[in-house]
């Protein structure tokens, strides 16, 4: 899989989640928990804005020609994904989130594995270089 393809998939997943958190936050909250109070909906919108920003960064990183720039996006993404996975697992085990959150944890873990793979593959032909 090329780094461009991975970044495209990651961006699409992030933007879909972000739009759900921004456009239908009550339904998104009720999907992952049993409450949708005003504060929770507001916080979910803040999270949606952050996920949207990450998704757009990853989307535009698809066209980076410098491996060091792509590497930086992958490392930053991995850190964020690890933190998000930890929080999701903790909140699910603590009962703050319902069983639907395990699906998100799996999606996050797959994105993490993909980023780790791309990072381990290193500088290669999938990143175009100026000659």
KAMO-V856232 format. One record per residue. RES is the residue in one letter. PSI is psi as a letter, one per 20 degrees, with the letter a starting at -180 (* if undefined). NEAR is the number of other C-alpha atoms within 10 Angstrom. Layout:
RES,PSI,NEAR
RES,PSI,NEAR
This chain:
X,p,9
X,q,13
X,h,25
X,g,19
X,g,12
X,g,18
X,h,26
X,g,18
X,g,17
X,g,24
X,g,24
X,g,16
X,g,17
X,g,23
X,h,21
X,g,15
X,g,18
X,g,25
X,h,16
X,g,18
X,h,25
X,h,21
X,g,12
X,m,14
X,h,22
X,g,20
X,h,15
X,g,17
X,g,19
X,h,15
X,h,16
X,i,19
X,r,17
X,j,11
X,q,15
X,l,18
X,r,11
X,g,11
X,g,9
X,g,14
X,g,21
X,g,16
X,h,13
X,h,22
X,h,21
X,g,15
X,g,16
X,h,23
X,g,17
X,g,14
X,h,22
X,g,23
X,g,16
X,g,20
X,g,25
X,h,16
X,g,15
X,h,24
X,g,20
X,h,12
X,i,22
X,h,18
X,j,13
X,p,14
X,i,14
X,p,14
X,h,18
X,h,12
X,g,11
X,g,24
X,g,19
X,g,13
X,g,19
X,g,23
X,g,15
X,g,13
X,g,21
X,g,21
X,g,12
X,g,14
X,g,21
X,g,14
X,g,11
X,g,16
X,g,20
X,g,12
X,g,13
X,g,19
X,g,16
X,g,13
X,h,14
X,g,19
X,h,13
X,i,10
X,j,11
X,h,14
X,q,21
X,a,16
X,h,13
X,h,12
X,h,18
X,h,17
X,g,11
X,h,17
X,h,19
X,g,12
X,g,16
X,g,22
X,g,17
X,g,14
X,h,20
X,g,22
X,g,14
X,g,20
X,g,24
X,g,16
X,g,15
X,h,21
X,g,19
X,h,10
X,h,11
X,a,16
X,p,16
X,a,12
X,i,10
X,i,14
X,o,18
X,q,13
X,q,11
X,p,6
X,*,3
